[in-house]
Amino acid sequence: MSDDRQNANEEDLAVEHAAERLAERFPDVPRDHIDALVEKHHEGFDGAPVRDFVPVLIEHDVKRELNARERTD
């Protein structure tokens, strides 16, 4: 397996773990909605040359978006 492919697999796994943590933190939000937000934010990092912190940034962005929605509901 190439290093790029292995790194992509590791990133995908880390993003999935982030989605799981978000689902635990926001149990009232449907999992498919969380997954859609995670995917949307992940796509925002397409082409980013440095990938090391992408999963952390995705989790942070989605958490901020969900917290903002809670405050307006």
C-alpha positions as a printed NumPy array, in Angstrom:
array([[  0.   ,   0.   ,   0.   ],
       [  1.334,   3.422,  -0.884],
       [  1.979,   5.983,   1.823],
       [ -0.661,   8.306,   0.334],
       [ -3.314,   5.578,   0.395],
       [ -2.387,   4.542,   3.931],
       [ -2.551,   8.165,   5.084],
       [ -5.971,   8.549,   3.447],
       [ -7.214,   5.398,   5.203],
       [ -5.918,   6.674,   8.546],
       [ -7.581,  10.043,   7.959],
       [-10.886,   8.386,   7.057],
       [-10.738,   6.296,  10.231],
       [ -9.957,   9.364,  12.359],
       [-12.857,  11.254,  10.745],
       [-15.183,   8.325,  11.506],
       [-14.056,   8.365,  15.136],
       [-14.749,  12.104,  15.242],
       [-18.274,  11.465,  13.921],
       [-18.794,   8.858,  16.643],
       [-17.683,  11.302,  19.337],
       [-20.013,  13.953,  17.924],
       [-22.924,  11.486,  17.939],
       [-22.222,  10.733,  21.602],
       [-21.998,  14.421,  22.48 ],
       [-25.174,  15.34 ,  20.576],
       [-27.507,  12.348,  21.11 ],
       [-30.583,  14.358,  20.041],
       [-29.126,  14.976,  16.572],
       [-29.787,  12.15 ,  14.095],
       [-26.591,  10.307,  13.178],
       [-27.239,  10.746,   9.458],
       [-27.327,  14.52 ,   9.988],
       [-24.009,  14.414,  11.853],
       [-22.516,  12.259,   9.094],
       [-23.711,  14.744,   6.464],
       [-22.143,  17.658,   8.356],
       [-18.889,  15.743,   8.778],
       [-18.841,  14.936,   5.061],
       [-19.573,  18.567,   4.132],
       [-16.746,  19.849,   6.31 ],
       [-14.403,  17.078,   5.127],
       [-15.   ,  18.106,   1.518],
       [-14.002,  21.63 ,   2.506],
       [-10.484,  20.342,   3.103],
       [-10.139,  18.701,  -0.323],
       [ -6.827,  19.713,  -1.809],
       [ -5.372,  20.866,   1.506],
       [ -1.658,  20.074,   1.369],
       [ -1.291,  19.402,   5.095],
       [ -3.705,  16.709,   6.291],
       [ -2.474,  16.011,   9.826],
       [ -5.152,  17.998,  11.634],
       [ -8.072,  17.615,   9.227],
       [-10.07 ,  15.244,  11.489],
       [ -9.615,  17.53 ,  14.505],
       [-10.628,  20.58 ,  12.49 ],
       [-13.7  ,  18.803,  11.12 ],
       [-14.789,  17.781,  14.608],
       [-14.274,  21.33 ,  15.876],
       [-16.225,  22.891,  13.   ],
       [-19.156,  20.473,  13.268],
       [-19.275,  20.862,  17.06 ],
       [-19.383,  24.648,  16.666],
       [-22.168,  24.38 ,  14.088],
       [-24.232,  22.033,  16.27 ],
       [-23.727,  24.196,  19.359],
       [-24.866,  27.262,  17.411],
       [-28.015,  25.428,  16.317],
       [-28.764,  24.424,  19.905],
       [-28.593,  28.065,  20.969],
       [-31.041,  29.17 ,  18.268],
       [-33.568,  26.369,  18.852]])
